[in-house]
Amino acid sequence: MVEKTEVLVVGGGQAGIAMSEHLGAAGVDHIVLERGRIAESWRTRRWDSLVANGPAWHDRFPGLEFSCDPEGFATKDEVAGYMEAYASQIDAPVRCGVDVTGVTRLEGRPGFRAETSAGVIEADYVVAATGPYHNPLMPKLVPDRPGLTQMHSIDYRNPDQLAEGAVLVVGAGSSGVQIAAELNRAGRKVYLSVGPHGRPPRAYRGRDYCWWLGVLNDWDAEATPGAEHVTIAVSGAEGGHTVDFRALAADGVTLVGRTEACTDGVLRFAPDLPGNIAQGDRNYLAVLDRADAYVARMGLDLPEEPGARDIAPDPACVTDPLLSLDLEEAGISTILWATGFALDYGWLQLDAVDAQGRPAHLRGVSDEPGVYFLGLPWQTRRASSFIYGVWHDARYITDHILKRRAYLAYPGVPA
């Protein structure tokens, strides 16, 4: 038997749940398929101590608050529990443990055929709500060698998991910085490879960075070429704090530049560390400048914070950076790649992605009529891949489906 529905949503994480809420409110028949459990990525594809990077008052859907301190940062398990509770609250038709293996267009009539591990489903519309974190990216720079383990941040859980020895963490975004700090606190010798990045304040003048992004309209900033790929170093760990690479160095972490190559067990780093640190400082200070200007213009009673502009001198590892490192001499037993993910829409067997496998879309509306994407970074704006932002993008896609449904209901158009 072939099951039929109007909209098939693939993915039961934050994007899929947000999509289900808006479809349900609009009275649109739909099914949400999730190959694991609701919010499975938060449950099993994160390290043990991970917390959300935004405070609980902000990183949520409008219809439900977190049970934790609103000013705090939800743990990964609290986020997963929140998504499960939200799905129950809106009575989302989520089917867990169902894998979608292929989606093709029906021949001779509108709609799509989805092959799943639980049978065939036909739908008028398909929403790919699987987000951007599909296949871990691990550059093939370092050949395998005895005594060296290479792993992606998606497989990291805690310091005890790693073999004894020093660790090189490659990537200084939110994940890389938090993992490097955790390993350092656990007594490991840590090298952190730092590339170009933004380094916003965690909070300033009594307001969290997420608040500043809101009042300065930065959450609604649209993507500009290259801007959507900037690495951001921000952390909600340990109650939330501004990432300070100089403080990490003072605590014992050795900073190095971008990891470029490895020959005969010797790593080579780009001579870009001082410039990368300086770029992060410029970003940090620019945020403070904009915040101060906003406070003055609006006449807000927010306490000044002159100490926030104090930047410590560069440590020796920045002024005289390592350009090479012998893995064996340094005692490095683990290289942990915090280098992001590649998209994988192999199951979407339609003209919906470009030659590089990236979604071909405008604001989540695919070039393939009837197909939609949800949860992508900068899909419509800066907030798109965050819990807060994906909810608004889901509403936009629901409105588009309703408009398309009305066009297709015009007399003479096949249903």
C-alpha positions in Angstrom: 0.0 0.0 0.0 1.2 3.5 -0.8 0.5 6.1 1.9 -0.4 9.6 0.8 0.1 13.0 2.5 0.1 16.6 1.3 3.5 17.5 2.8 6.3 15.2 3.7 8.9 16.7 6.2 12.2 14.8 6.3 14.0 15.4 9.6 12.6 15.6 13.2 15.0 18.1 14.7 14.3 21.7 15.4 13.6 22.4 11.7 11.2 19.6 11.3 9.3 20.4 14.6 9.0 24.1 13.6 7.7 23.1 10.2 5.1 20.8 11.7 3.8 23.5 14.0 3.1 25.9 11.2 1.7 23.2 8.9 -0.5 22.0 11.6 -1.8 25.5 12.5 -2.6 26.0 8.8 -4.6 22.7 8.7 -2.1 21.1 6.2 -1.9 17.3 6.3 1.7 16.3 6.8 4.0 13.6 8.1 7.4 14.2 9.8 9.9 11.4 9.3 13.0 11.1 11.6 15.5 8.2 11.2 16.5 8.4 14.9 14.6 10.0 17.8 13.4 13.6 17.9 16.4 15.9 18.1 18.7 12.9 17.7 21.7 15.0 16.7 21.5 16.8 20.1 21.4 13.5 21.8 24.1 11.5 20.2 26.2 13.8 17.9 27.4 16.2 20.6 30.0 16.1 23.4 28.9 15.4 26.9 29.3 18.9 28.3 27.9 20.9 25.4 25.4 23.6 26.1 23.5 25.9 23.7 25.4 29.0 22.6 22.5 31.3 23.3 20.6 31.9 26.5 17.4 29.9 27.2 15.2 33.0 27.0 16.3 33.5 23.4 17.2 30.1 21.9 13.6 28.7 21.9 10.3 28.6 20.0 7.7 31.3 20.9 5.2 28.7 22.3 7.3 27.2 25.1 10.0 28.3 27.5 12.8 26.1 28.7 12.5 24.8 32.3 16.1 25.9 33.1 17.2 29.4 34.2 16.1 31.8 31.3 19.5 33.5 31.6 21.4 30.2 31.5 22.4 28.0 28.6 20.5 24.8 28.1 22.4 21.5 28.1 22.3 19.3 25.1 19.9 16.9 26.9 17.7 19.8 27.9 17.5 20.9 24.3 16.5 17.4 23.2 13.9 17.2 25.9 12.6 20.6 24.9 12.1 19.5 21.3 10.4 16.4 22.4 8.1 18.3 24.7 7.3 20.8 22.0 6.5 18.1 19.5 4.1 16.6 22.0 2.5 20.1 22.8 1.7 20.7 19.1 0.8 17.0 18.5 3.4 16.8 15.7 2.9 13.7 13.5 6.5 12.6 13.9 7.4 9.0 13.1 10.8 8.0 14.6 13.1 5.3 13.4 12.1 5.8 9.7 14.9 6.4 7.2 14.2 8.1 3.9 16.3 6.4 1.2 15.1 8.2 -1.9 12.7 10.9 -3.2 11.8 11.1 -6.8 9.1 13.0 -8.8 6.0 11.1 -9.9 5.7 10.5 -13.6 2.9 12.1 -15.5 1.3 13.8 -12.4 2.3 16.3 -9.7 3.9 15.1 -6.5 6.7 13.0 -5.2 7.4 9.4 -4.2 9.5 8.8 -1.1 11.1 5.4 -0.5 11.4 4.8 3.2 12.4 2.0 5.5 8.7 1.8 6.5 7.3 1.8 3.0 6.4 4.2 0.2 4.8 7.6 0.8 3.5 9.9 -1.9 3.4 13.7 -1.2 2.5 16.9 -3.0 5.4 18.7 -1.3 8.6 17.7 0.3 10.5 19.7 2.9 14.1 18.7 3.5 14.5 19.7 7.2 17.7 17.8 7.9 19.7 20.9 8.7 23.3 21.6 7.6 25.3 19.1 9.7 25.4 15.9 7.6 28.9 14.5 6.9 31.8 15.5 9.1 34.6 17.3 7.2 38.1 16.0 8.0 40.8 17.4 5.7 43.2 14.7 4.5 46.2 16.6 5.5 47.7 14.2 8.0 48.5 10.6 6.9 47.6 7.8 9.3 50.4 6.7 11.6 50.8 4.4 14.6 50.0 6.0 17.9 47.9 8.8 16.3 44.1 9.0 16.4 42.3 11.4 14.2 38.6 12.2 14.9 36.0 14.8 14.2 34.4 16.9 16.9 31.1 15.0 16.2 32.7 11.9 17.7 34.2 13.6 20.7 32.5 13.0 24.1 34.9 13.9 26.9 38.7 13.9 27.8 38.6 10.4 29.2 37.7 9.1 25.8 41.1 10.1 24.3 44.4 8.2 24.6 47.0 9.7 26.9 49.1 12.4 25.3 48.8 15.9 23.8 45.9 16.9 21.6 45.9 19.2 18.5 42.4 20.8 18.0 42.0 22.1 14.5 39.3 24.8 14.2 38.7 27.7 16.5 35.0 28.2 16.2 32.6 27.6 19.1 33.1 23.8 19.1 36.9 23.9 18.8 37.4 26.5 21.4 35.1 24.8 24.0 36.7 21.4 23.4 40.2 22.8 23.6 39.4 24.5 26.9 37.8 21.4 28.3 40.8 19.3 27.4 43.1 21.9 28.9 41.2 21.9 32.2 41.5 18.1 32.3 45.3 18.5 32.3 46.0 17.7 28.7 48.6 19.5 26.7 46.6 21.3 24.0 47.5 22.9 20.7 44.7 25.0 19.1 44.9 25.8 15.4 43.3 29.2 14.9 42.0 30.4 11.5 40.2 33.6 10.6 37.2 34.2 12.9 34.7 36.6 14.4 35.0 37.0 18.2 31.9 38.7 19.6 31.4 39.5 23.3 29.3 37.0 25.2 27.7 39.9 27.0 28.2 43.7 27.2 26.7 46.4 29.4 24.4 43.8 31.1 22.9 42.4 27.9 23.8 39.1 26.2 25.1 39.1 22.6 21.9 37.6 21.4 20.1 40.7 22.7 22.5 43.0 20.9 22.1 41.0 17.6 18.3 41.6 18.0 18.2 45.3 18.7 20.9 46.0 16.1 18.9 44.0 13.5 21.8 41.7 12.9 19.7 38.5 13.3 17.8 39.7 10.2 20.9 40.5 8.2 20.8 38.8 4.8 23.8 36.8 3.5 26.5 38.5 1.6 29.1 36.6 -0.4 31.6 35.1 2.0 30.0 36.5 5.2 27.9 33.3 5.8 31.1 31.3 6.1 32.9 33.3 8.8 33.8 31.2 11.8 32.3 32.6 15.0 34.0 31.9 18.4 31.3 32.3 21.1 30.6 30.1 24.1 27.8 29.3 26.5 30.0 27.0 28.5 30.6 27.5 32.2 27.8 29.9 32.5 28.7 31.8 29.3 31.8 33.9 28.7 33.6 35.8 26.0 36.1 33.7 24.1 39.6 35.1 24.8 42.4 33.3 22.9 45.0 35.2 25.0 43.4 33.8 28.2 43.5 30.3 26.7 47.2 30.8 26.0 47.8 32.0 29.6 46.1 28.9 30.9 48.5 26.7 28.9 47.0 26.2 25.5 49.5 26.7 22.7 47.9 28.7 19.8 49.1 28.0 16.2 47.9 29.2 12.8 45.9 27.4 10.2 47.0 23.8 9.8 48.3 23.5 6.2 50.1 20.2 5.7 52.0 17.3 7.2 55.1 15.7 5.9 57.0 12.8 7.6 55.1 13.4 10.8 55.8 17.1 10.9 52.9 19.5 10.8 53.2 22.9 9.1 51.1 25.9 10.1 50.4 29.1 8.2 52.1 32.2 9.5 48.7 33.8 9.9 48.1 33.5 13.7 48.8 37.1 14.7 46.6 38.4 11.8 43.8 36.0 12.8 43.9 37.1 16.4 43.9 40.7 15.3 40.9 40.2 13.0 39.0 38.7 15.9 39.8 41.7 18.1 38.6 44.1 15.4 35.3 42.2 15.2 35.0 42.2 19.0 35.7 46.0 19.3 33.4 46.8 16.4 30.5 45.1 18.3 31.2 47.2 21.4 31.3 50.4 19.2 28.0 49.7 17.7 26.5 48.8 21.1 27.8 52.0 22.7 26.4 54.1 19.8 23.0 52.4 20.1 22.9 53.1 23.9 23.7 56.7 23.3 21.2 57.2 20.5 18.4 55.5 22.4 19.2 57.0 25.8 19.3 53.6 27.5 20.3 53.3 31.1 22.8 50.5 30.6 26.0 50.7 32.8 29.2 51.5 31.0 31.8 48.7 30.8 35.2 50.4 30.0 37.1 47.3 31.1 35.6 45.4 28.2 38.0 47.2 25.9 41.1 46.0 27.8 43.0 43.6 25.6 46.0 41.8 27.1 49.3 41.7 25.3 49.9 39.0 22.8 51.4 35.9 24.4 54.7 34.4 23.1 52.9 31.8 21.0 51.3 34.7 19.0 54.2 37.0 18.7 56.5 34.1 17.8 54.2 31.5 16.4 55.1 27.9 15.7 55.3 27.2 12.0 56.0 23.5 12.4 55.5 20.8 14.9 56.8 17.2 15.1 53.9 15.1 16.2 56.1 12.5 17.9 58.3 15.0 19.7 55.2 17.0 20.9 53.6 13.8 22.2 50.5 14.4 20.2 48.3 11.3 20.3 45.1 12.8 19.0 44.1 15.3 16.3 40.6 16.5 16.8 39.1 18.2 13.7 36.5 20.8 14.5 36.2 21.7 10.8 32.5 21.6 10.1 30.3 19.5 7.9 29.5 18.8 4.3 25.9 18.6 3.0 24.5 15.3 1.8 21.2 15.3 -0.1 21.9 12.1 -1.9 18.4 10.9 -1.0 16.8 13.8 -2.8 17.0 12.4 -6.3 15.7 15.6 -8.0 17.1 18.7 -9.7 17.2 20.4 -6.3 20.9 20.7 -5.7 23.8 22.1 -7.7 26.9 20.3 -9.0 28.5 20.6 -5.6 25.5 19.1 -3.8 24.4 22.4 -2.4 20.7 23.3 -2.3 19.6 25.4 -5.2 17.0 27.7 -3.5 15.8 31.2 -2.7 14.8 31.6 0.9 14.3 27.8 1.2 12.2 27.6 -1.9 13.9 25.1 -4.3 14.4 25.5 -8.0 12.5 22.2 -8.1 8.8 23.2 -7.7 7.3 21.6 -4.7 10.6 21.0 -2.8 11.7 23.1 0.1 14.8 23.4 2.4 14.8 24.4 6.0 17.4 24.9 8.7 20.3 26.0 6.4 22.8 28.6 7.6 21.8 32.0 6.2 18.8 30.5 4.5 17.0 33.8 4.7 19.1 35.6 7.3 21.6 35.2 10.0 19.2 33.6 12.4 18.1 30.8 10.0 20.0 27.9 11.4 19.2 28.7 15.1 16.2 27.5 17.0 14.8 31.1 17.1 15.3 31.7 13.4 14.2 28.3 12.0 10.8 28.8 13.4 10.3 32.0 11.4 11.7 30.4 8.2 9.2 27.5 8.7 6.3 30.0 8.7 7.6 31.5 5.4 7.8 28.1 3.8 4.3 27.2 5.0 2.9 30.4 3.5 4.6 29.5 0.2 3.1 26.1 0.2 -0.4 27.6 0.8 0.1 30.1 -2.0 1.3 27.3 -4.4 -1.7 25.1 -3.3 -4.0 28.0 -4.3 -2.4 28.3 -7.7 -2.7 24.6 -8.4 -6.4 24.7 -7.4 -7.1 27.0 -10.3 -9.6 25.4 -12.7 -8.0 23.1 -15.3 -4.8 22.5 -13.3 -4.3 18.8 -12.4 -4.6 18.1 -8.7 
